[in-house]
Amino acid sequence: MKYQVAIVDFSGDYFSAVSSALAFLGWAPEEGTSYLIKPNMLNSKTADEGVTTDPGIVSALIGVLRGKGCRACIGDSPGNAYPGKARAVFESTGMMKAILEAGGEFLDFEGQPPVIGHINSELVASVPFSKHILEHKIINVPKLKTHVQTVMTGAVKNLSFGCIQGASKSKLHTIGNTPEKMAKAIIDVYSYIRERVSLNLMDAIVCMDGNGPSFGRARRISKILASRDALALDMVAFRMAGIDPLCVPYVREGACRGIGPSSEDEIDVIGGPLPNYEFKMPSTLLRGLSLRFGSVVKRFVPRIYFDKDRCVKCGECAGICPEGAIEMAEYPEVDDSKCIRCYACYEVCEYNAVKIKQKALPL
């Protein structure tokens, strides 16, 4: 039996679009079950900016669950999370208001001690998960975006990084200091979570291309995608974005390991034709070459710098840097010799003060 991915148009009615996607899959909640809806709440930027999951989709899902007498809980761990940050992000994006009005329940991933998951991995021995992840069936609600480190981000990465409690997720940047190692770490963590996932529902209403996941270009394509399998969903979504999904390292890793479909031939797309939107890819694609071939190539890989006119000196960039390459003086300063080009600082900055500068290639 093939994997199925549903694709539906969004024309303004969230409940209708979500219900249609679920009907194409033949998915319905188990009556009386407790579900955790896991959106992408990277930071305080809104869904219309192409960064976080659309509250309307989450509200519609809550309605579907409550219609079957289910408990609808919602939670996530934002980038560089610390106590209180998740609540602030949910409130500033309008997600908290949507949850409460729909009758859902906000769960603070940072409010309880973590549960240590022992991962079957040569790279990651154990991971501190939010305990809420292991107490509910999961409905994964990612956002379709490009990503300066992983090329694209979608369903699989939303489950792997977003389920790790606190700032511990930044350690994966050190462990995953090559694209291949990062791909292995993402799939290792995803494999631990995968069996708990009941549904993946992707927000592709307003997406992001270019230098995502925070400050790329917002692109409205007005689609919602759904699948029982996160890797299958990513394959279809990334193809829709105009990229061969096997060019995304973690997709290739998952396919080679048989964690989901091994190719697009094993997937049926239902509900409508698959368009091609030709997303602009990140400017950081040379990063993989630098990590394979060393300092000669690294000189031409995009590096970070700080825009002092935008910087508010909050220190989030220094706090998330896994290598300690950023120090807070009057303004942040980066030691380029320590920087591994993971761009975690770029991802978490909410003020667009961390910039990526491309050096011209020699001809």
C-alpha positions as CSV (number, residue, x, y, z in Angstrom):
1,M,0.0,0.0,0.0
2,K,1.4,3.4,-1.0
3,Y,1.8,6.4,1.4
4,Q,-0.8,9.1,0.9
5,V,-0.4,12.8,0.9
6,A,-3.5,15.0,0.5
7,I,-3.3,18.6,-0.9
8,V,-6.2,21.0,-0.7
9,D,-6.7,24.7,-1.6
10,F,-7.3,27.2,1.1
11,S,-9.8,29.9,0.2
12,G,-10.4,31.4,3.7
13,D,-12.5,28.7,5.5
14,Y,-10.1,27.0,7.8
15,F,-12.5,24.3,9.1
16,S,-13.6,23.4,5.6
17,A,-10.0,23.1,4.3
18,V,-8.8,21.1,7.2
19,S,-11.8,18.8,7.1
20,S,-11.3,18.2,3.4
21,A,-7.7,17.2,3.9
22,L,-8.6,14.8,6.7
23,A,-11.5,13.3,4.6
24,F,-9.1,12.6,1.7
25,L,-6.9,10.7,4.1
26,G,-9.8,8.9,5.8
27,W,-8.4,10.1,9.1
28,A,-10.6,10.8,12.1
29,P,-9.7,11.3,15.8
30,E,-10.2,8.4,18.2
31,E,-13.1,9.3,20.4
32,G,-12.2,10.5,23.9
33,T,-8.4,10.4,23.1
34,S,-6.0,13.1,24.4
35,Y,-4.1,14.7,21.5
36,L,-1.1,17.1,21.5
37,I,-1.1,19.6,18.6
38,K,2.5,20.5,17.8
39,P,2.7,23.7,15.7
40,N,5.9,25.4,14.6
41,M,6.3,28.4,17.0
42,L,9.9,29.4,16.3
43,N,9.6,32.9,17.5
44,S,7.2,35.9,17.8
45,K,6.8,36.5,14.1
46,T,3.3,35.7,12.7
47,A,1.9,33.2,10.3
48,D,1.4,35.9,7.7
49,E,5.1,36.6,7.9
50,G,5.7,33.0,6.9
51,V,7.4,32.0,10.1
52,T,4.9,30.3,12.5
53,T,1.9,28.0,12.1
54,D,-1.4,29.7,11.3
55,P,-3.6,29.9,14.4
56,G,-6.6,29.3,12.1
57,I,-5.4,25.8,11.3
58,V,-4.9,24.9,14.9
59,S,-8.3,26.3,15.8
60,A,-9.9,24.2,13.2
61,L,-8.1,21.1,14.4
62,I,-9.3,21.8,18.0
63,G,-12.9,21.9,16.6
64,V,-12.4,18.6,14.9
65,L,-11.0,17.0,18.1
66,R,-13.6,18.4,20.5
67,G,-16.3,17.2,18.1
68,K,-15.2,13.7,19.0
69,G,-15.0,14.4,22.7
70,C,-11.2,14.5,22.6
71,R,-8.8,16.6,24.7
72,A,-7.0,19.1,22.5
73,C,-3.7,20.2,24.0
74,I,-1.2,22.5,22.2
75,G,2.5,23.1,22.8
76,D,5.9,23.8,21.3
77,S,9.4,24.7,22.3
78,P,10.5,27.9,20.5
79,G,14.1,28.5,19.4
80,N,16.5,29.1,22.4
81,A,13.6,28.4,24.7
82,Y,13.6,29.4,28.4
83,P,10.8,29.5,31.0
84,G,8.1,31.9,29.9
85,K,9.2,32.2,26.3
86,A,6.7,29.7,24.8
87,R,3.8,31.5,26.5
88,A,5.1,34.9,25.2
89,V,5.5,33.6,21.7
90,F,2.0,32.0,21.7
91,E,0.5,35.2,22.9
92,S,2.2,37.6,20.6
93,T,1.4,35.5,17.5
94,G,-2.3,35.2,18.3
95,M,-2.0,31.5,18.8
96,M,-3.0,31.7,22.5
97,K,-6.1,33.6,21.7
98,A,-7.1,31.1,19.0
99,I,-6.5,28.1,21.4
100,L,-8.5,29.5,24.2
101,E,-11.4,30.6,22.0
102,A,-11.6,27.2,20.4
103,G,-11.6,25.3,23.7
104,G,-8.0,24.0,23.6
105,E,-5.5,23.8,26.3
106,F,-2.0,25.4,26.2
107,L,0.8,23.2,27.5
108,D,4.1,24.9,28.5
109,F,6.9,22.6,27.4
110,E,9.4,24.4,29.7
111,G,7.1,24.2,32.7
112,Q,8.0,20.7,33.8
113,P,11.3,18.7,34.2
114,P,12.2,16.9,30.9
115,V,11.9,13.2,30.2
116,I,15.2,11.8,29.0
117,G,14.8,9.7,25.8
118,H,17.6,7.2,25.1
119,I,18.1,7.4,21.4
120,N,19.4,4.5,19.4
121,S,22.0,6.6,17.7
122,E,25.8,6.8,17.2
123,L,25.6,10.6,17.5
124,V,22.9,11.3,20.1
125,A,22.9,9.1,23.2
126,S,20.0,10.8,24.9
127,V,17.6,13.7,24.4
128,P,15.6,15.8,26.9
129,F,12.1,15.7,25.6
130,S,9.1,17.6,27.0
131,K,7.1,15.1,29.1
132,H,4.0,16.2,27.2
133,I,5.4,14.6,24.0
134,L,5.2,11.2,25.6
135,E,1.8,11.6,27.2
136,H,-0.4,12.2,24.2
137,K,-0.9,11.2,20.6
138,I,0.7,13.9,18.4
139,I,-0.8,15.9,15.6
140,N,2.1,17.6,13.9
141,V,1.3,21.0,12.3
142,P,4.5,22.3,10.6
143,K,5.1,25.3,8.4
144,L,6.6,24.9,4.9
145,K,9.8,27.0,4.8
146,T,13.3,27.0,3.4
147,H,16.1,26.8,6.0
148,V,19.7,28.2,5.9
149,Q,21.1,25.0,7.6
150,T,18.9,22.2,6.4
151,V,17.8,23.6,3.0
152,M,14.1,23.0,3.8
153,T,12.1,22.4,6.9
154,G,8.8,20.8,7.3
155,A,7.1,17.9,9.1
156,V,10.1,15.8,10.2
157,K,12.2,18.7,11.5
158,N,9.3,20.1,13.4
159,L,9.0,16.8,15.3
160,S,12.7,16.3,15.9
161,F,13.9,19.8,17.0
162,G,10.6,21.1,18.3
163,C,10.1,18.2,20.8
164,I,13.4,18.8,22.5
165,Q,13.1,20.8,25.7
166,G,14.8,24.1,26.3
167,A,18.1,25.3,24.7
168,S,19.4,21.7,24.5
169,K,18.4,21.6,20.8
170,S,21.3,23.9,20.1
171,K,23.7,21.1,21.0
172,L,22.5,19.3,17.9
173,H,24.1,22.0,15.9
174,T,27.5,20.9,17.3
175,I,26.8,17.2,16.9
176,G,25.5,17.9,13.4
177,N,28.5,19.9,12.2
178,T,28.2,18.5,8.7
179,P,25.0,18.2,6.6
180,E,25.3,14.4,6.8
181,K,25.6,14.4,10.6
182,M,22.8,16.8,11.1
183,A,20.6,14.7,8.9
184,K,21.4,11.6,10.9
185,A,20.7,13.4,14.2
186,I,17.4,14.7,12.9
187,I,16.3,11.3,11.7
188,D,17.5,9.6,14.9
189,V,15.4,11.9,17.0
190,Y,12.4,11.7,14.6
191,S,12.6,7.9,14.8
192,Y,12.2,8.0,18.5
193,I,9.0,10.1,18.2
194,R,7.5,8.7,15.0
195,E,5.3,6.0,16.4
196,R,3.5,8.6,18.6
197,V,2.4,10.7,15.6
198,S,-1.2,10.2,14.5
199,L,-1.3,12.9,11.8
200,N,0.8,15.5,10.0
201,L,-1.0,18.6,8.8
202,M,1.2,21.2,7.0
203,D,0.5,24.9,6.9
204,A,1.4,26.0,3.3
205,I,-0.9,29.0,3.3
206,V,1.9,31.6,3.7
207,C,5.3,29.9,3.3
208,M,8.8,31.1,3.2
209,D,11.6,30.9,0.7
210,G,15.1,32.4,0.4
211,N,17.0,32.6,3.7
212,G,14.4,31.0,6.0
213,P,13.3,30.0,8.5
214,S,12.9,33.5,10.0
215,F,13.8,36.2,7.5
216,G,13.3,34.8,4.1
217,R,10.5,36.0,1.8
218,A,6.9,35.2,2.7
219,R,5.1,33.6,-0.1
220,R,1.3,33.0,-0.1
221,I,0.5,29.8,-2.0
222,S,-2.8,28.9,-0.1
223,K,-2.4,25.2,0.4
224,I,-2.8,22.7,3.2
225,L,-1.2,19.3,3.0
226,A,-1.8,16.2,5.2
227,S,-0.4,12.8,5.6
228,R,0.0,10.1,8.2
229,D,3.7,10.0,7.5
230,A,5.9,13.0,8.0
231,L,8.7,12.0,5.6
232,A,6.1,11.4,2.8
233,L,4.6,14.8,3.5
234,D,8.0,16.5,3.3
235,M,8.8,14.8,0.0
236,V,5.6,16.1,-1.6
237,A,5.8,19.5,-0.1
238,F,9.5,20.0,-1.1
239,R,8.7,18.8,-4.6
240,M,5.9,21.4,-4.7
241,A,8.5,24.0,-3.6
242,G,10.5,23.1,-6.7
243,I,13.3,21.1,-5.2
244,D,14.1,17.4,-5.5
245,P,13.4,16.2,-2.0
246,L,16.3,13.8,-2.0
247,C,18.6,16.9,-2.2
248,V,17.5,17.7,1.3
249,P,20.0,15.8,3.5
250,Y,17.6,14.6,6.2
251,V,15.0,13.5,3.6
252,R,17.7,11.5,1.8
253,E,18.8,10.0,5.2
254,G,15.3,8.9,6.1
255,A,14.6,7.5,2.7
256,C,17.9,5.5,2.7
257,R,17.1,4.1,6.2
258,G,13.5,3.1,5.2
259,I,11.9,5.4,7.7
260,G,9.0,6.3,5.5
261,P,9.0,6.1,1.7
262,S,12.3,5.5,-0.1
263,S,11.2,7.5,-3.1
264,E,8.3,9.6,-4.5
265,D,7.2,6.6,-6.4
266,E,5.8,5.2,-3.2
267,I,3.5,8.1,-2.6
268,D,0.0,8.9,-4.0
269,V,-0.9,12.6,-4.0
270,I,-4.7,12.9,-3.6
271,G,-7.1,15.8,-3.6
272,G,-5.6,17.9,-6.4
273,P,-2.7,18.3,-8.8
274,L,0.8,19.1,-7.4
275,P,1.9,22.5,-8.5
276,N,5.5,23.8,-8.8
277,Y,6.2,27.0,-7.1
278,E,10.0,27.2,-7.7
279,F,11.0,28.5,-4.2
280,K,14.2,30.5,-4.0
281,M,16.7,28.4,-2.1
282,P,18.9,29.7,0.7
283,S,22.2,31.4,0.0
284,T,24.0,29.0,2.3
285,L,24.1,25.9,0.1
286,L,27.9,26.1,-0.1
287,R,28.0,25.2,3.6
288,G,28.2,21.5,2.9
289,L,31.2,21.9,0.7
290,S,33.1,23.8,3.3
291,L,32.5,21.2,5.9
292,R,33.8,18.5,3.5
293,F,36.7,20.4,2.0
294,G,37.8,22.7,4.8
295,S,39.0,26.3,5.2
296,V,39.6,27.0,1.5
297,V,36.0,26.6,0.6
298,K,34.8,28.0,4.0
299,R,36.2,31.4,3.0
300,F,33.5,31.6,0.4
301,V,30.6,30.3,2.5
302,P,28.2,32.9,3.7
303,R,29.2,34.2,7.1
304,I,27.2,36.2,9.7
305,Y,27.5,39.8,10.8
306,F,25.4,42.0,13.0
307,D,23.4,45.0,12.0
308,K,23.9,47.4,14.9
309,D,21.0,49.6,13.9
310,R,18.6,46.7,14.4
311,C,20.3,44.9,17.4
312,V,18.7,45.4,20.8
313,K,21.5,43.6,22.6
314,C,19.2,40.9,23.9
315,G,21.9,38.2,23.8
316,E,19.8,35.5,22.2
317,C,22.4,34.9,19.5
318,A,25.1,34.4,22.0
319,G,22.9,32.2,24.1
320,I,22.1,29.7,21.4
321,C,25.5,29.5,19.7
322,P,26.6,25.9,20.3
323,E,30.3,26.7,19.9
324,G,30.5,29.9,22.0
325,A,31.6,31.8,18.9
326,I,29.5,34.9,19.8
327,E,30.4,37.2,22.7
328,M,28.4,40.1,24.0
329,A,30.5,43.3,24.1
330,E,28.7,46.6,23.4
331,Y,27.2,44.6,20.6
332,P,27.5,40.9,19.7
333,E,30.9,39.9,18.2
334,V,31.6,36.7,16.3
335,D,34.9,34.8,16.3
336,D,34.9,33.5,12.7
337,S,37.4,30.8,13.5
338,K,35.0,29.2,15.9
339,C,31.8,29.7,13.8
340,I,30.6,26.4,12.3
341,R,28.0,28.1,10.0
342,C,25.0,26.5,11.6
343,Y,23.2,29.9,11.5
344,A,21.3,29.2,14.7
345,C,21.9,32.8,15.7
346,Y,20.2,33.9,12.5
347,E,17.3,31.6,13.1
348,V,16.5,32.9,16.6
349,C,17.0,36.6,16.2
350,E,13.6,38.3,16.1
351,Y,14.9,41.7,15.0
352,N,16.6,40.8,11.7
353,A,19.9,42.0,13.3
354,V,21.8,38.9,12.3
355,K,22.7,39.0,8.6
356,I,24.2,36.5,6.2
357,K,26.8,37.8,3.9
358,Q,27.8,36.0,0.7
359,K,31.4,36.5,-0.4
360,A,32.0,36.6,-4.1
361,L,33.3,33.4,-5.7
362,P,36.6,33.6,-7.7
363,L,36.3,33.1,-11.4
